[in-house]
């Protein structure tokens, strides 16, 4: 049976041209799609900015505008540091820290190099460590760990307080200013503070009589006592030598005798040095005529 309506025309579907086929295949390549979607717009924008900034007057205007915006943001009240607080330090050290940092407040927090300020504060001899941070309310908080003096060191340069590690803290005008601290003397004494501490801990009953420790040739120690008595310690194992001397003193009470020095540098032969009047008394007791100066 034939249709009564008009027959529909056939649709033509021609094959794609060679160029259209190549473009379709190229668009399926990932690198081409990325280049077309990202690279090409970025290139156009960069080219436009480069053309715009090629003029010197435009560059100057853009730079001035940037500086003005940056300055207006930095100088806002919420970004200003107006005060500095120093915690953990004595009043003298606090003043020294402020003088060392030398800040002209108020300043913008963007102008403060906290790491550099911390390093500068730690250059002070009396500062063991420091932490610098910006706290609430625009306060520059400097927290200091102060070195604690352990000894007074007398050297050719004068009197100096040092801590338990031998690090210098501050100078002293007079010994009486820190009479509570033990005295060490001699060149290199600050480098042997640990040994001096061990000796002082081992002095036992001699502690109240100690006037100071003297470093000799940066090798060994002398212990200076009251009544003009001195203990000459060896360079090696001085604590053991001192322990032996204290044991001998407990048995013989040698420090009560008229001696000026006890030489322990030779561990096999300790030497006692008698006072001049004690030596004369000993000579008389032994029937030896005292030594008299000849007259010419």
C-alpha positions in Angstrom: 0.0 0.0 0.0 1.5 3.3 -1.0 1.6 6.4 1.3 -0.7 9.2 0.5 1.6 11.9 1.8 4.6 13.6 0.1 7.9 11.7 0.5 10.4 13.5 2.9 13.7 14.6 1.3 16.8 12.7 2.4 19.2 14.5 4.8 22.7 14.8 3.5 25.6 14.0 6.0 28.8 14.9 4.3 32.0 13.8 5.9 34.1 16.4 7.7 36.8 18.2 5.9 40.4 17.3 6.5 41.1 20.5 8.5 38.0 20.0 10.6 39.0 16.5 11.4 42.5 17.6 12.4 41.1 20.3 14.7 38.8 17.8 16.4 41.7 15.5 17.0 43.9 18.3 18.2 41.3 19.5 20.7 41.3 16.0 22.2 45.0 16.5 23.2 45.3 17.5 26.9 48.2 19.9 26.5 46.4 21.7 23.7 43.3 22.2 25.8 45.3 23.5 28.8 47.2 25.9 26.5 44.0 27.2 24.9 42.2 27.6 28.2 45.0 28.9 30.5 48.1 29.7 28.5 46.5 31.9 25.9 44.5 34.1 28.3 47.6 34.4 30.6 49.6 35.5 27.6 47.0 38.1 26.5 46.8 39.5 30.0 50.6 39.7 30.4 50.9 41.3 27.0 48.3 43.9 27.9 50.0 44.7 31.3 53.4 44.9 29.7 52.1 47.4 27.1 50.4 49.4 29.8 53.5 49.6 32.0 55.9 50.3 29.2 55.3 54.0 29.8 57.5 55.4 32.6 54.9 57.8 33.9 52.4 55.0 34.3 54.9 52.9 36.2 55.7 55.8 38.5 52.0 56.4 39.2 51.4 52.7 39.8 54.4 52.5 42.3 53.2 55.6 44.1 49.7 54.3 44.5 51.1 50.9 45.8 53.2 52.7 48.4 50.4 54.9 49.5 48.0 51.9 50.0 50.7 49.9 51.8 51.5 52.8 54.1 47.9 53.5 54.9 47.4 49.8 55.9 50.6 49.6 58.0 49.8 52.8 59.9 46.3 51.7 60.9 45.9 51.9 64.8 45.5 48.1 65.1 48.9 47.5 63.5 50.8 50.0 65.7 53.2 49.0 68.5 53.2 51.7 71.1 54.8 50.2 74.2 57.6 47.8 75.2 57.5 45.6 78.3 60.6 43.8 79.6 59.9 40.9 81.9 62.3 38.6 83.9 65.1 41.2 84.2 66.3 43.4 87.0 65.7 47.1 86.7 69.3 47.7 85.6 69.1 45.0 82.9 65.7 46.1 81.8 67.2 49.6 81.1 70.1 48.0 79.3 67.7 46.0 77.1 65.7 49.0 76.2 68.9 51.0 75.3 70.2 48.1 73.3 67.0 47.7 71.2 66.7 51.5 70.8 63.2 51.6 69.3 61.4 54.8 68.5 57.8 53.8 69.4 55.1 53.9 68.2 56.0 51.8 65.1 54.2 49.6 62.7 54.5 46.0 63.5 55.4 45.5 59.8 58.6 47.5 60.4 59.8 45.3 63.3 62.1 42.4 62.7 61.4 40.3 65.8 64.2 37.8 65.1 66.8 40.6 64.8 65.5 42.3 68.0 65.8 39.0 69.8 69.4 38.4 68.6 70.3 42.0 69.6 69.0 41.6 73.1 70.9 38.3 73.5 74.2 40.1 72.8 74.1 41.6 76.3 76.4 39.7 78.7 73.8 39.5 81.4 71.1 38.0 79.1 71.1 34.2 78.9 68.1 34.0 76.5 65.4 36.4 75.2 62.1 36.0 73.5 60.5 38.9 71.6 56.9 38.9 70.5 54.0 41.4 69.9 51.3 41.0 72.5 47.7 42.3 72.8 47.1 46.0 72.8 50.2 46.8 70.7 52.8 45.9 73.3 56.2 44.6 72.3 56.8 41.9 74.9 60.5 41.1 75.7 60.9 38.1 78.0 64.5 37.8 79.4 66.2 35.0 81.2 68.9 36.7 83.2 72.2 35.1 84.0 72.7 34.5 87.7 76.1 35.5 89.1 78.0 32.6 90.8 81.5 34.1 91.3 83.5 37.3 91.4 86.5 36.9 89.1 89.5 39.1 89.7 91.7 39.5 86.6 94.1 42.1 85.2 91.1 43.9 83.8 89.4 44.3 87.2 86.5 42.7 88.9 83.9 40.8 86.9 80.8 38.7 87.9 80.5 35.4 86.1 77.8 32.7 86.1 78.2 29.0 86.8 79.5 28.4 83.3 82.1 31.2 83.5 80.2 33.5 81.2 80.8 37.2 82.0 77.8 39.1 83.4 78.9 42.6 84.5 81.8 44.5 86.1 82.1 45.4 89.8 83.6 48.5 91.2 84.6 46.9 94.6 84.7 43.4 96.0 82.4 44.4 98.8 79.6 45.0 96.3 79.1 41.3 96.1 80.8 39.9 99.2 78.3 37.0 99.2 79.9 35.5 96.1 83.1 33.4 96.2 86.2 34.9 94.7 88.3 33.4 92.0 91.4 35.1 90.5 93.9 34.7 87.8 94.0 34.5 84.1 91.8 31.6 82.8 89.9 31.2 86.0 86.6 31.9 84.2 87.3 28.9 81.9 87.7 26.6 84.9 84.7 27.6 86.9 83.3 24.0 86.9 86.5 22.8 88.6 86.4 25.6 91.1 82.8 24.6 92.0 83.9 21.0 92.6 86.7 22.2 94.9 84.4 24.5 96.9 82.0 21.6 97.4 84.8 19.4 98.7 86.3 21.9 101.1 84.1 20.8 104.0 85.2 22.4 107.3 87.5 24.8 105.5 84.7 26.6 103.8 84.3 29.4 106.3 88.0 30.1 106.1 88.3 30.3 102.4 89.2 33.8 101.0 89.3 32.8 97.4 90.7 30.4 94.7 93.7 31.5 92.5 94.3 30.1 89.1 98.0 29.5 88.5 99.3 29.5 84.9 95.9 28.4 83.7 96.8 24.9 84.9 96.0 24.5 88.6 94.4 26.1 91.7 95.7 27.6 95.0 93.2 27.8 97.8 93.8 31.0 99.9 92.7 30.8 103.5 92.6 33.3 106.3 95.6 33.5 108.7 97.8 33.8 105.5 97.6 30.1 104.8 97.6 28.7 101.2 97.0 25.2 99.8 98.8 24.5 96.6 96.8 21.9 94.6 98.1 19.7 91.8 97.0 20.2 88.2 95.5 16.7 88.0 92.9 15.3 90.4 92.8 18.4 92.7 89.6 17.2 94.4 91.2 13.9 95.4 94.3 15.7 96.8 92.0 18.0 98.8 90.1 15.1 100.2 93.4 13.5 101.3 94.4 16.8 103.0 91.2 17.0 104.9 91.5 13.5 106.1 95.1 14.3 107.3 93.8 17.5 109.0 91.1 15.5 110.8 93.8 13.2 112.3 96.6 15.7 112.8 94.9 19.1 112.9 97.6 20.5 110.7 95.7 23.7 109.9 96.0 24.7 113.6 99.7 24.8 113.4 101.9 27.7 112.4 102.2 27.0 108.7 101.9 29.3 105.7 101.5 26.8 102.9 100.7 23.2 102.2 102.1 22.1 98.9 100.3 19.1 97.4 101.7 19.4 93.9 103.7 16.2 94.4 101.2 13.6 95.5 103.9 11.4 97.0 105.6 14.1 99.1 103.4 16.8 100.5 105.4 19.8 101.8 104.5 22.0 104.8 105.9 25.5 104.8 106.3 26.8 108.4 105.9 30.4 109.4 109.3 32.2 110.2 108.7 32.3 113.9 107.6 28.7 114.0 110.8 27.7 112.1 112.9 29.5 114.7 111.0 27.7 117.5 111.6 24.4 115.8 115.3 25.1 115.5 115.5 26.0 119.2 113.7 22.8 120.1 116.2 20.8 118.1 119.1 22.6 119.6 120.1 24.3 116.4 121.4 27.9 116.6 119.2 30.4 115.0 120.4 31.9 111.8 121.6 35.5 112.2 122.6 37.9 109.6 126.4 38.6 109.5 127.5 42.2 109.9 130.2 43.5 107.6 
